[in-house]
Amino acid sequence: MPNPPPHHLIAESVLPVAGELRASVTPGAPALPARFAWRGREYVVVEVLARWRETGPCRHGSGERYVCKHWFHVRTADGAEMKLYVERRLRAGRTRRSWRLYTATIDPDPA
């Protein structure tokens, strides 16, 4: 079995294409953008390989755990694999949630 391609750390914002969402199959989870732009190029999500949630403690000391991030491991139309996430809570001063590209199998800085 061949080795999977390496994932390069990206950690940059992506811009979802307005109106292009994949329906969420998990209650309470956000809809994944079906298309998004990164570094001036548009990517089309063709397959969701995995999805998971990251949790953290309550900020008020109750001992409960809350969902912090929703993660998606996807394959794009060009065959790249990417890991995207969106934070559940808005950060101070923001009016909308921002999607982030965490890793990708494409080299972000080709020589």
Beta strands, then each sheet from edge to edge (+ up, - down):
strand 1: 8-16
strand 2: 21-22
strand 3: 32-33
strand 4: 35-38
strand 5: 41-57
strand 6: 65-76
strand 7: 81-87
strand 8: 99-104
sheet 1: 1+ 4- 5+ 6- 7+ 8- 1+
sheet 2: 2+ 3-
end
